[in-house]
């Protein structure tokens, strides 16, 4: 819509570049900015990530790292079970809450046998919808994140999340930093007063 509006205004079209990765990163406004400003990452449990199904869950490795499993489709679940050497769990993908809890315990038992790096190597070439859960530090250094320039400096040289929608002719930019406490109070009051008076006159 932004590009179409600009075309109507100027008569010039533009290339719209939207990446799913950029979009997902832009949704991390509740947690990533804290890390970018302080370097501190929230502990697991502060932002719960858990599902009711064993095939759609996170599991802890031997060295206290995590893997996210999203093997909802049977073919992915089968590959996953084969990679953790538990083909006996393939037929137990579906079931009630009791079954799911049992399968989760079995899967977790397997994940505790190997380290984060070992599991990373195992799943690196397996299309089973399994991915290592990166720390913020790892994520901000990821080659794709770096290439897409999704972490940028704002007007005050503070690192922040970039706009996920790329427009060739009217690109977005961080023109100002996050406001200080009360920084715009007077402007807001003045703006509200002007509009209030305008409405009264009407």
Backbone as JSON Lines, residues from 0, in Angstrom:
{"i":0,"aa":"X","n":[0.82,-1.2,0.0],"ca":[0.0,0.0,0.0],"c":[0.87,1.27,0.0]}
{"i":1,"aa":"X","n":[1.98,1.2,0.73],"ca":[2.9,2.34,0.75],"c":[3.42,2.62,-0.66]}
{"i":2,"aa":"X","n":[3.82,1.53,-1.35],"ca":[4.37,1.69,-2.69],"c":[3.31,2.21,-3.67]}
{"i":3,"aa":"X","n":[2.09,1.72,-3.53],"ca":[1.02,2.18,-4.41],"c":[0.69,3.65,-4.17]}
{"i":4,"aa":"X","n":[0.69,4.04,-2.9],"ca":[0.43,5.44,-2.58],"c":[1.52,6.32,-3.18]}
{"i":5,"aa":"X","n":[2.77,5.89,-3.07],"ca":[3.87,6.67,-3.62],"c":[3.78,6.73,-5.15]}
{"i":6,"aa":"X","n":[3.36,5.63,-5.77],"ca":[3.19,5.64,-7.22],"c":[2.11,6.63,-7.65]}
{"i":7,"aa":"X","n":[1.0,6.65,-6.88],"ca":[-0.08,7.59,-7.21],"c":[0.39,9.03,-7.04]}
{"i":8,"aa":"X","n":[1.28,9.24,-6.08],"ca":[1.76,10.6,-5.8],"c":[2.8,11.06,-6.79]}
{"i":9,"aa":"X","n":[3.71,10.15,-7.19],"ca":[4.84,10.55,-8.03],"c":[4.81,9.97,-9.44]}
{"i":10,"aa":"X","n":[4.0,8.91,-9.63],"ca":[3.97,8.25,-10.92],"c":[5.11,7.27,-11.11]}
{"i":11,"aa":"X","n":[5.89,7.03,-10.05],"ca":[7.05,6.12,-10.13],"c":[6.81,4.89,-9.27]}
{"i":12,"aa":"X","n":[6.97,3.71,-9.85],"ca":[6.84,2.47,-9.09],"c":[8.13,2.16,-8.36]}
{"i":13,"aa":"X","n":[8.1,1.12,-7.55],"ca":[9.32,0.73,-6.84],"c":[9.29,-0.75,-6.49]}
{"i":14,"aa":"X","n":[10.46,-1.28,-6.19],"ca":[10.6,-2.68,-5.82],"c":[10.32,-2.82,-4.33]}
{"i":15,"aa":"X","n":[9.46,-3.76,-3.96],"ca":[9.12,-4.01,-2.56],"c":[9.77,-5.33,-2.15]}
{"i":16,"aa":"X","n":[10.66,-5.26,-1.19],"ca":[11.43,-6.41,-0.73],"c":[11.0,-6.75,0.69]}
{"i":17,"aa":"X","n":[10.29,-7.86,0.86],"ca":[9.81,-8.27,2.18],"c":[10.29,-9.69,2.46]}
{"i":18,"aa":"X","n":[11.02,-9.86,3.54],"ca":[11.54,-11.16,3.93],"c":[10.78,-11.69,5.14]}
{"i":19,"aa":"X","n":[10.45,-12.97,5.13],"ca":[9.77,-13.57,6.29],"c":[10.64,-13.46,7.53]}
{"i":20,"aa":"X","n":[11.96,-13.65,7.37],"ca":[12.87,-13.55,8.5],"c":[12.83,-12.15,9.1]}
{"i":21,"aa":"X","n":[12.86,-11.13,8.25],"ca":[12.81,-9.76,8.73],"c":[11.51,-9.5,9.48]}
{"i":22,"aa":"X","n":[10.41,-10.02,8.93],"ca":[9.13,-9.81,9.58],"c":[9.06,-10.44,10.95]}
{"i":23,"aa":"X","n":[9.57,-11.66,11.07],"ca":[9.58,-12.34,12.37],"c":[10.44,-11.58,13.36]}
{"i":24,"aa":"X","n":[11.6,-11.11,12.9],"ca":[12.48,-10.37,13.8],"c":[11.82,-9.09,14.29]}
{"i":25,"aa":"X","n":[11.05,-8.45,13.42],"ca":[10.41,-7.2,13.81],"c":[9.34,-7.41,14.88]}
{"i":26,"aa":"X","n":[8.86,-8.65,15.04],"ca":[7.87,-8.95,16.08],"c":[8.48,-9.11,17.46]}
{"i":27,"aa":"X","n":[9.79,-9.05,17.55],"ca":[10.46,-9.29,18.84],"c":[10.62,-8.01,19.66]}
{"i":28,"aa":"X","n":[9.72,-7.07,19.45],"ca":[9.82,-5.77,20.12],"c":[9.68,-5.88,21.63]}
{"i":29,"aa":"X","n":[9.08,-6.96,22.14],"ca":[8.89,-7.07,23.58],"c":[10.13,-7.6,24.3]}
{"i":30,"aa":"X","n":[11.1,-8.12,23.55],"ca":[12.25,-8.72,24.23],"c":[13.6,-8.34,23.64]}
{"i":31,"aa":"X","n":[13.72,-8.31,22.32],"ca":[15.02,-8.03,21.69],"c":[15.57,-6.65,22.02]}
{"i":32,"aa":"X","n":[14.76,-5.58,22.05],"ca":[15.34,-4.26,22.4],"c":[16.05,-4.24,23.75]}
{"i":33,"aa":"X","n":[15.54,-5.0,24.72],"ca":[16.21,-5.07,26.03],"c":[17.61,-5.63,25.88]}
{"i":34,"aa":"X","n":[17.75,-6.67,25.04],"ca":[19.06,-7.24,24.81],"c":[19.96,-6.27,24.05]}
{"i":35,"aa":"X","n":[19.42,-5.6,23.04],"ca":[20.22,-4.68,22.23],"c":[20.75,-3.52,23.05]}
{"i":36,"aa":"X","n":[20.0,-3.1,24.07],"ca":[20.44,-1.96,24.87],"c":[21.32,-2.35,26.05]}
{"i":37,"aa":"X","n":[21.13,-3.57,26.58],"ca":[21.86,-3.95,27.79],"c":[22.74,-5.18,27.62]}
{"i":38,"aa":"X","n":[22.46,-5.98,26.6],"ca":[23.22,-7.21,26.42],"c":[22.71,-8.36,27.28]}
{"i":39,"aa":"X","n":[21.66,-8.11,28.05],"ca":[21.12,-9.14,28.95],"c":[19.97,-9.88,28.28]}
{"i":40,"aa":"X","n":[20.01,-11.2,28.33],"ca":[18.94,-12.0,27.75],"c":[18.03,-12.53,28.85]}
{"i":41,"aa":"X","n":[16.73,-12.48,28.61],"ca":[15.78,-12.98,29.58],"c":[15.95,-14.48,29.78]}
{"i":42,"aa":"X","n":[15.68,-14.94,30.99],"ca":[15.8,-16.36,31.29],"c":[14.61,-17.12,30.73]}
{"i":43,"aa":"X","n":[14.84,-18.37,30.43],"ca":[13.75,-19.2,29.95],"c":[12.67,-19.27,31.03]}
{"i":44,"aa":"X","n":[11.44,-19.16,30.6],"ca":[10.32,-19.16,31.54],"c":[9.71,-17.79,31.67]}
{"i":45,"aa":"X","n":[10.51,-16.76,31.43],"ca":[9.98,-15.4,31.47],"c":[9.12,-15.13,30.23]}
{"i":46,"aa":"X","n":[9.5,-15.78,29.13],"ca":[8.68,-15.75,27.91],"c":[8.36,-17.19,27.55]}
{"i":47,"aa":"X","n":[7.3,-17.76,28.1],"ca":[7.02,-19.18,27.92],"c":[6.8,-19.56,26.46]}
{"i":48,"aa":"X","n":[7.39,-20.67,26.07],"ca":[7.21,-21.21,24.73],"c":[6.96,-22.7,24.9]}
{"i":49,"aa":"X","n":[5.71,-23.11,24.8],"ca":[5.37,-24.51,25.02],"c":[4.1,-24.84,24.27]}
{"i":50,"aa":"X","n":[4.02,-26.09,23.8],"ca":[2.83,-26.53,23.1],"c":[2.24,-27.75,23.79]}
{"i":51,"aa":"X","n":[1.07,-28.13,23.37],"ca":[0.41,-29.3,23.97],"c":[0.84,-30.6,23.31]}
{"i":52,"aa":"X","n":[1.42,-30.51,22.09],"ca":[1.82,-31.7,21.36],"c":[3.32,-31.94,21.47]}
{"i":53,"aa":"X","n":[3.68,-33.2,21.58],"ca":[5.1,-33.56,21.67],"c":[5.84,-33.21,20.38]}
{"i":54,"aa":"X","n":[5.13,-33.22,19.27],"ca":[5.76,-32.93,17.97],"c":[5.9,-31.44,17.72]}
{"i":55,"aa":"X","n":[5.4,-30.62,18.64],"ca":[5.48,-29.16,18.48],"c":[5.86,-28.58,19.83]}
{"i":56,"aa":"X","n":[7.13,-28.73,20.17],"ca":[7.59,-28.43,21.52],"c":[9.06,-28.04,21.5]}
{"i":57,"aa":"X","n":[9.56,-27.53,22.58],"ca":[10.98,-27.25,22.72],"c":[11.58,-28.25,23.7]}
{"i":58,"aa":"X","n":[12.83,-28.64,23.42],"ca":[13.5,-29.65,24.24],"c":[14.91,-29.19,24.61]}
{"i":59,"aa":"X","n":[15.29,-29.51,25.82],"ca":[16.59,-29.07,26.36],"c":[17.67,-30.1,26.06]}
{"i":60,"aa":"X","n":[18.85,-29.63,25.69],"ca":[19.98,-30.51,25.41],"c":[20.78,-30.79,26.69]}
{"i":61,"aa":"X","n":[21.78,-31.63,26.56],"ca":[22.6,-32.0,27.7],"c":[23.29,-30.8,28.33]}
{"i":62,"aa":"X","n":[23.64,-29.8,27.5],"ca":[24.35,-28.63,28.0],"c":[23.43,-27.42,28.18]}
{"i":63,"aa":"X","n":[22.17,-27.67,28.47],"ca":[21.21,-26.61,28.82],"c":[20.91,-25.63,27.69]}
{"i":64,"aa":"X","n":[21.0,-26.09,26.46],"ca":[20.54,-25.3,25.32],"c":[19.22,-25.9,24.85]}
{"i":65,"aa":"X","n":[18.62,-25.31,23.82],"ca":[17.28,-25.73,23.43],"c":[17.13,-25.92,21.93]}
{"i":66,"aa":"X","n":[16.22,-26.83,21.58],"ca":[15.83,-27.06,20.2],"c":[14.32,-26.93,20.09]}
{"i":67,"aa":"X","n":[13.87,-26.32,19.01],"ca":[12.44,-26.2,18.74],"c":[12.06,-27.25,17.71]}
{"i":68,"aa":"X","n":[11.04,-28.01,18.03],"ca":[10.55,-29.05,17.13],"c":[9.17,-28.64,16.63]}
{"i":69,"aa":"X","n":[9.01,-28.57,15.33],"ca":[7.72,-28.21,14.73],"c":[7.29,-29.24,13.72]}
{"i":70,"aa":"X","n":[7.46,-30.52,14.07],"ca":[7.19,-31.63,13.15],"c":[5.73,-32.04,13.16]}
{"i":71,"aa":"X","n":[4.86,-31.14,12.76],"ca":[3.42,-31.42,12.78],"c":[3.0,-32.45,11.74]}
{"i":72,"aa":"X","n":[3.55,-32.34,10.52],"ca":[3.19,-33.29,9.49],"c":[3.83,-34.64,9.78]}
{"i":73,"aa":"X","n":[3.1,-35.74,9.54],"ca":[3.61,-37.09,9.83],"c":[4.98,-37.37,9.23]}
{"i":74,"aa":"X","n":[5.23,-36.89,7.99],"ca":[6.53,-37.17,7.36],"c":[7.68,-36.52,8.14]}
{"i":75,"aa":"X","n":[7.44,-35.32,8.69],"ca":[8.47,-34.66,9.48],"c":[8.66,-35.35,10.82]}
{"i":76,"aa":"X","n":[7.55,-35.76,11.42],"ca":[7.64,-36.46,12.71],"c":[8.4,-37.77,12.56]}
{"i":77,"aa":"X","n":[8.15,-38.49,11.46],"ca":[8.87,-39.74,11.22],"c":[10.37,-39.5,11.11]}
{"i":78,"aa":"X","n":[10.76,-38.48,10.32],"ca":[12.18,-38.15,10.18],"c":[12.79,-37.77,11.52]}
{"i":79,"aa":"X","n":[12.05,-37.0,12.28],"ca":[12.53,-36.58,13.59],"c":[12.78,-37.78,14.5]}
{"i":80,"aa":"X","n":[11.8,-38.68,14.58],"ca":[11.94,-39.85,15.44],"c":[13.1,-40.74,15.01]}
{"i":81,"aa":"X","n":[13.31,-40.83,13.7],"ca":[14.44,-41.61,13.19],"c":[15.77,-40.99,13.6]}
{"i":82,"aa":"X","n":[15.84,-39.66,13.57],"ca":[17.09,-38.97,13.9],"c":[17.42,-39.06,15.39]}
{"i":83,"aa":"X","n":[16.43,-39.17,16.23],"ca":[16.71,-39.31,17.67],"c":[16.74,-40.78,18.08]}
{"i":84,"aa":"X","n":[16.76,-41.67,17.08],"ca":[16.83,-43.12,17.31],"c":[15.65,-43.65,18.12]}
{"i":85,"aa":"X","n":[14.47,-43.09,17.85],"ca":[13.27,-43.57,18.52],"c":[12.13,-43.8,17.51]}
{"i":86,"aa":"X","n":[12.33,-44.72,16.59],"ca":[11.27,-45.0,15.61],"c":[9.99,-45.51,16.27]}
{"i":87,"aa":"X","n":[10.11,-46.01,17.49],"ca":[8.93,-46.51,18.2],"c":[7.93,-45.4,18.53]}
{"i":88,"aa":"X","n":[8.38,-44.15,18.47],"ca":[7.5,-43.03,18.8],"c":[6.7,-42.53,17.59]}
{"i":89,"aa":"X","n":[7.04,-43.01,16.4],"ca":[6.36,-42.53,15.19],"c":[4.86,-42.7,15.3]}
{"i":90,"aa":"X","n":[4.41,-43.85,15.75],"ca":[2.98,-44.16,15.81],"c":[2.27,-43.45,16.96]}
{"i":91,"aa":"X","n":[3.03,-42.73,17.78],"ca":[2.44,-42.08,18.95],"c":[2.38,-40.56,18.8]}
{"i":92,"aa":"X","n":[2.4,-40.1,17.57],"ca":[2.36,-38.65,17.34],"c":[1.06,-38.05,17.83]}
{"i":93,"aa":"X","n":[-0.04,-38.75,17.59],"ca":[-1.34,-38.25,18.03],"c":[-1.77,-39.0,19.29]}
{"i":94,"aa":"X","n":[-2.62,-38.38,20.05],"ca":[-3.09,-39.01,21.27],"c":[-3.55,-37.95,22.25]}
{"i":95,"aa":"X","n":[-4.11,-38.4,23.35],"ca":[-4.62,-37.46,24.34],"c":[-3.48,-36.85,25.16]}
{"i":96,"aa":"X","n":[-3.83,-36.06,26.13],"ca":[-2.84,-35.35,26.94],"c":[-1.89,-36.29,27.65]}
{"i":97,"aa":"X","n":[-2.39,-37.44,28.08],"ca":[-1.54,-38.41,28.78],"c":[-0.47,-38.95,27.83]}
{"i":98,"aa":"X","n":[-0.89,-39.3,26.61],"ca":[0.05,-39.79,25.61],"c":[1.09,-38.73,25.28]}
{"i":99,"aa":"X","n":[0.65,-37.5,25.11],"ca":[1.57,-36.42,24.76],"c":[2.61,-36.21,25.86]}
{"i":100,"aa":"X","n":[2.18,-36.25,27.09],"ca":[3.14,-36.08,28.2],"c":[4.16,-37.21,28.21]}
{"i":101,"aa":"X","n":[3.72,-38.42,27.95],"ca":[4.63,-39.56,27.93],"c":[5.65,-39.43,26.79]}
{"i":102,"aa":"X","n":[5.17,-39.06,25.61],"ca":[6.06,-38.91,24.46],"c":[7.05,-37.77,24.7]}
{"i":103,"aa":"X","n":[6.57,-36.68,25.29],"ca":[7.47,-35.56,25.59],"c":[8.59,-36.0,26.52]}
{"i":104,"aa":"X","n":[8.25,-36.81,27.53],"ca":[9.27,-37.29,28.46],"c":[10.3,-38.14,27.74]}
{"i":105,"aa":"X","n":[9.83,-38.99,26.82],"ca":[10.75,-39.85,26.08],"c":[11.66,-39.03,25.15]}
{"i":106,"aa":"X","n":[11.07,-38.06,24.46],"ca":[11.87,-37.22,23.57],"c":[12.88,-36.42,24.38]}
{"i":107,"aa":"X","n":[12.44,-35.87,25.5],"ca":[13.36,-35.08,26.33],"c":[14.51,-35.94,26.84]}
{"i":108,"aa":"X","n":[14.21,-37.2,27.17],"ca":[15.26,-38.11,27.62],"c":[16.33,-38.27,26.55]}
{"i":109,"aa":"X","n":[15.91,-38.34,25.29],"ca":[16.86,-38.48,24.2],"c":[17.69,-37.2,24.02]}
{"i":110,"aa":"X","n":[17.03,-36.05,24.08],"ca":[17.76,-34.79,23.9],"c":[18.8,-34.57,24.99]}
{"i":111,"aa":"X","n":[18.55,-35.08,26.17],"ca":[19.51,-34.92,27.27],"c":[20.77,-35.76,27.08]}
{"i":112,"aa":"X","n":[20.77,-36.62,26.08],"ca":[21.94,-37.48,25.85],"c":[23.03,-36.79,25.05]}
{"i":113,"aa":"X","n":[22.68,-35.69,24.36],"ca":[23.67,-35.05,23.5],"c":[23.7,-33.54,23.73]}
{"i":114,"aa":"X","n":[24.81,-32.94,23.33],"ca":[24.99,-31.5,23.49],"c":[24.31,-30.74,22.35]}
{"i":115,"aa":"X","n":[24.25,-29.44,22.52],"ca":[23.67,-28.56,21.51],"c":[24.37,-28.71,20.17]}
{"i":116,"aa":"X","n":[25.7,-28.74,20.19],"ca":[26.47,-28.88,18.95],"c":[26.25,-30.24,18.3]}
{"i":117,"aa":"X","n":[26.16,-31.27,19.11],"ca":[25.93,-32.6,18.56],"c":[24.57,-32.68,17.87]}
{"i":118,"aa":"X","n":[23.52,-32.16,18.51],"ca":[22.2,-32.16,17.89],"c":[22.17,-31.25,16.66]}
{"i":119,"aa":"X","n":[22.9,-30.15,16.71],"ca":[22.95,-29.25,15.56],"c":[23.5,-29.97,14.34]}
{"i":120,"aa":"X","n":[24.54,-30.76,14.56],"ca":[25.14,-31.52,13.46],"c":[24.18,-32.58,12.94]}
{"i":121,"aa":"X","n":[23.45,-33.23,13.83],"ca":[22.52,-34.28,13.44],"c":[21.39,-33.73,12.57]}
{"i":122,"aa":"X","n":[20.84,-32.57,12.97],"ca":[19.7,-32.03,12.25],"c":[20.06,-31.04,11.14]}
{"i":123,"aa":"X","n":[21.34,-30.8,10.95],"ca":[21.78,-29.8,9.96],"c":[21.3,-30.13,8.55]}
{"i":124,"aa":"X","n":[21.25,-31.39,8.2],"ca":[20.87,-31.78,6.84],"c":[19.59,-32.6,6.81]}
{"i":125,"aa":"X","n":[18.81,-32.52,7.89],"ca":[17.57,-33.3,7.97],"c":[16.36,-32.37,7.88]}
{"i":126,"aa":"X","n":[15.5,-32.59,6.91],"ca":[14.31,-31.76,6.73],"c":[13.19,-32.29,7.63]}
{"i":127,"aa":"X","n":[13.34,-32.02,8.94],"ca":[12.38,-32.54,9.92],"c":[11.72,-31.42,10.72]}
{"i":128,"aa":"X","n":[11.85,-30.19,10.27],"ca":[11.27,-29.04,10.98],"c":[11.78,-28.96,12.42]}
{"i":129,"aa":"X","n":[13.08,-29.07,12.55],"ca":[13.74,-28.95,13.85],"c":[14.82,-27.89,13.72]}
{"i":130,"aa":"X","n":[14.87,-27.0,14.69],"ca":[15.86,-25.93,14.6],"c":[16.46,-25.61,15.96]}
{"i":131,"aa":"X","n":[17.75,-25.3,16.02],"ca":[18.34,-24.88,17.29],"c":[17.8,-23.51,17.7]}
{"i":132,"aa":"X","n":[17.57,-23.32,18.97],"ca":[17.11,-22.03,19.48],"c":[18.34,-21.18,19.76]}
{"i":133,"aa":"X","n":[18.54,-20.18,18.94],"ca":[19.72,-19.32,19.06],"c":[19.54,-18.32,20.2]}
{"i":134,"aa":"X","n":[20.63,-17.95,20.81],"ca":[20.6,-16.85,21.77],"c":[20.5,-15.55,20.98]}
{"i":135,"aa":"X","n":[20.16,-14.47,21.65],"ca":[20.12,-13.18,20.96],"c":[21.49,-12.84,20.39]}
{"i":136,"aa":"X","n":[22.54,-13.16,21.13],"ca":[23.9,-12.87,20.67],"c":[24.18,-13.61,19.36]}
{"i":137,"aa":"X","n":[23.81,-14.89,19.31],"ca":[24.02,-15.68,18.09],"c":[23.15,-15.15,16.95]}
{"i":138,"aa":"X","n":[21.92,-14.82,17.27],"ca":[20.99,-14.37,16.24],"c":[21.45,-13.06,15.6]}
{"i":139,"aa":"X","n":[21.92,-12.11,16.42],"ca":[22.33,-10.83,15.86],"c":[23.59,-10.95,15.0]}
{"i":140,"aa":"X","n":[24.33,-12.05,15.13],"ca":[25.52,-12.28,14.32],"c":[25.27,-13.25,13.17]}
{"i":141,"aa":"X","n":[24.03,-13.73,13.05],"ca":[23.7,-14.66,11.98],"c":[23.96,-14.01,10.63]}
{"i":142,"aa":"X","n":[24.6,-14.74,9.7],"ca":[24.94,-14.15,8.4],"c":[23.75,-13.53,7.66]}
{"i":143,"aa":"X","n":[22.57,-14.16,7.76],"ca":[21.41,-13.63,7.06],"c":[20.92,-12.34,7.71]}
{"i":144,"aa":"X","n":[20.93,-12.29,9.05],"ca":[20.52,-11.08,9.76],"c":[21.48,-9.95,9.44]}
{"i":145,"aa":"X","n":[22.77,-10.27,9.41],"ca":[23.79,-9.26,9.09],"c":[23.62,-8.78,7.65]}
{"i":146,"aa":"X","n":[23.43,-9.71,6.72],"ca":[23.26,-9.36,5.31],"c":[22.04,-8.48,5.1]}
{"i":147,"aa":"X","n":[20.95,-8.79,5.79],"ca":[19.71,-8.02,5.64],"c":[19.75,-6.7,6.43]}
{"i":148,"aa":"X","n":[20.79,-6.52,7.22],"ca":[20.97,-5.3,8.03],"c":[19.74,-5.04,8.91]}
{"i":149,"aa":"X","n":[19.27,-6.11,9.57],"ca":[18.08,-5.98,10.41],"c":[18.38,-5.4,11.78]}
{"i":150,"aa":"X","n":[19.64,-5.31,12.16],"ca":[20.02,-4.62,13.39],"c":[20.8,-3.38,12.97]}
{"i":151,"aa":"X","n":[20.26,-2.2,13.29],"ca":[20.88,-0.95,12.86],"c":[21.01,0.01,14.03]}
{"i":152,"aa":"X","n":[21.81,1.04,13.83],"ca":[21.94,2.1,14.83],"c":[20.87,3.15,14.59]}
{"i":153,"aa":"X","n":[20.25,3.65,15.67],"ca":[19.27,4.71,15.53],"c":[19.98,6.07,15.53]}
{"i":154,"aa":"X","n":[19.21,7.14,15.64],"ca":[19.77,8.49,15.58],"c":[20.72,8.78,16.72]}
{"i":155,"aa":"X","n":[20.61,8.0,17.82],"ca":[21.49,8.19,18.98],"c":[22.56,7.12,19.07]}
{"i":156,"aa":"X","n":[22.82,6.43,17.94],"ca":[23.83,5.38,17.86],"c":[23.54,4.21,18.8]}
{"i":157,"aa":"X","n":[22.25,3.96,19.03],"ca":[21.86,2.81,19.82],"c":[21.34,1.74,18.86]}
{"i":158,"aa":"X","n":[21.72,0.49,19.1],"ca":[21.27,-0.59,18.22],"c":[19.77,-0.81,18.36]}
{"i":159,"aa":"X","n":[19.11,-1.02,17.23],"ca":[17.66,-1.22,17.24],"c":[17.27,-2.12,16.08]}
{"i":160,"aa":"X","n":[16.01,-2.55,16.08],"ca":[15.5,-3.42,15.01],"c":[15.12,-2.56,13.81]}
{"i":161,"aa":"X","n":[15.61,-2.94,12.64],"ca":[15.32,-2.18,11.42],"c":[13.91,-2.49,10.91]}
{"i":162,"aa":"X","n":[13.44,-1.65,10.01],"ca":[12.14,-1.88,9.39],"c":[12.21,-3.12,8.49]}
{"i":163,"aa":"X","n":[11.24,-4.03,8.6],"ca":[11.31,-5.28,7.82],"c":[10.85,-5.13,6.37]}
{"i":164,"aa":"X","n":[10.22,-4.02,6.02],"ca":[9.74,-3.83,4.65],"c":[10.7,-2.9,3.91]}
{"i":165,"aa":"X","n":[11.27,-3.38,2.82],"ca":[12.26,-2.61,2.07],"c":[11.63,-2.04,0.81]}
{"i":166,"aa":"X","n":[11.71,-0.74,0.66],"ca":[11.18,-0.06,-0.53],"c":[12.35,0.62,-1.25]}
{"i":167,"aa":"X","n":[12.44,0.39,-2.55],"ca":[13.6,0.9,-3.3],"c":[13.62,2.41,-3.43]}
{"i":168,"aa":"X","n":[12.45,3.05,-3.54],"ca":[12.41,4.5,-3.77],"c":[12.12,5.31,-2.51]}
{"i":169,"aa":"X","n":[11.41,4.72,-1.58],"ca":[11.09,5.44,-0.34],"c":[11.42,4.57,0.87]}
{"i":170,"aa":"X","n":[12.7,4.26,1.06],"ca":[13.07,3.36,2.16],"c":[12.83,3.99,3.53]}
{"i":171,"aa":"X","n":[12.45,3.14,4.47],"ca":[12.25,3.61,5.85],"c":[13.6,3.8,6.51]}
{"i":172,"aa":"X","n":[13.65,4.65,7.52],"ca":[14.89,4.87,8.25],"c":[14.56,5.23,9.69]}
{"i":173,"aa":"X","n":[15.52,5.0,10.56],"ca":[15.36,5.38,11.96],"c":[15.82,6.82,12.13]}
{"i":174,"aa":"X","n":[14.88,7.75,12.01],"ca":[15.24,9.17,12.07],"c":[15.41,9.67,13.49]}
{"i":175,"aa":"X","n":[14.73,9.04,14.43],"ca":[14.86,9.45,15.83],"c":[15.03,8.21,16.69]}
{"i":176,"aa":"X","n":[15.59,8.4,17.86],"ca":[15.73,7.3,18.79],"c":[14.5,7.19,19.66]}
{"i":177,"aa":"X","n":[14.49,6.2,20.54],"ca":[13.38,6.06,21.47],"c":[13.34,7.3,22.37]}
{"i":178,"aa":"X","n":[12.16,7.85,22.65],"ca":[12.09,9.08,23.44],"c":[12.43,8.84,24.91]}
{"i":179,"aa":"X","n":[12.97,9.87,25.52],"ca":[13.23,9.83,26.96],"c":[11.91,10.02,27.69]}
{"i":180,"aa":"X","n":[11.87,9.68,28.95],"ca":[10.66,9.82,29.74],"c":[10.18,11.27,29.72]}
{"i":181,"aa":"X","n":[8.96,11.49,29.24],"ca":[8.39,12.83,29.21],"c":[8.9,13.73,28.11]}
{"i":182,"aa":"X","n":[9.69,13.19,27.19],"ca":[10.32,14.03,26.15],"c":[9.3,14.77,25.29]}
{"i":183,"aa":"X","n":[8.17,14.15,24.99],"ca":[7.19,14.76,24.1],"c":[5.92,15.22,24.81]}
{"i":184,"aa":"X","n":[5.98,15.32,26.12],"ca":[4.8,15.69,26.89],"c":[4.19,17.01,26.4]}
{"i":185,"aa":"X","n":[5.03,18.03,26.28],"ca":[4.52,19.34,25.87],"c":[3.92,19.31,24.47]}
{"i":186,"aa":"X","n":[4.56,18.57,23.55],"ca":[4.04,18.47,22.2],"c":[2.67,17.79,22.18]}
{"i":187,"aa":"X","n":[2.55,16.74,22.96],"ca":[1.29,15.99,23.01],"c":[0.18,16.86,23.6]}
{"i":188,"aa":"X","n":[0.52,17.55,24.68],"ca":[-0.47,18.43,25.31],"c":[-0.89,19.53,24.34]}
{"i":189,"aa":"X","n":[0.09,20.13,23.67],"ca":[-0.2,21.2,22.72],"c":[-1.03,20.68,21.56]}
{"i":190,"aa":"X","n":[-0.67,19.5,21.05],"ca":[-1.4,18.9,19.94],"c":[-2.84,18.61,20.35]}
{"i":191,"aa":"X","n":[-3.01,18.07,21.53],"ca":[-4.36,17.77,22.02],"c":[-5.18,19.03,22.22]}
{"i":192,"aa":"X","n":[-4.51,20.09,22.72],"ca":[-5.21,21.36,22.97],"c":[-5.69,21.97,21.66]}
{"i":193,"aa":"X","n":[-4.83,21.92,20.62],"ca":[-5.18,22.48,19.32],"c":[-6.37,21.74,18.73]}
{"i":194,"aa":"X","n":[-6.34,20.41,18.77],"ca":[-7.43,19.63,18.2],"c":[-8.71,19.8,19.01]}
{"i":195,"aa":"X","n":[-8.57,19.94,20.3],"ca":[-9.74,20.13,21.16],"c":[-10.44,21.44,20.82]}
{"i":196,"aa":"X","n":[-9.64,22.51,20.66],"ca":[-10.2,23.82,20.31],"c":[-10.84,23.79,18.93]}
{"i":197,"aa":"X","n":[-10.18,23.08,18.0],"ca":[-10.71,22.99,16.63],"c":[-12.07,22.3,16.65]}
{"i":198,"aa":"X","n":[-12.19,21.25,17.46],"ca":[-13.45,20.52,17.53],"c":[-14.54,21.38,18.15]}
{"i":199,"aa":"X","n":[-14.18,22.19,19.16],"ca":[-15.16,23.05,19.8],"c":[-15.68,24.09,18.83]}
{"i":200,"aa":"X","n":[-14.8,24.62,17.97],"ca":[-15.2,25.63,17.01],"c":[-16.13,25.05,15.96]}
{"i":201,"aa":"X","n":[-15.91,23.76,15.62],"ca":[-16.76,23.14,14.63],"c":[-18.16,22.93,15.2]}
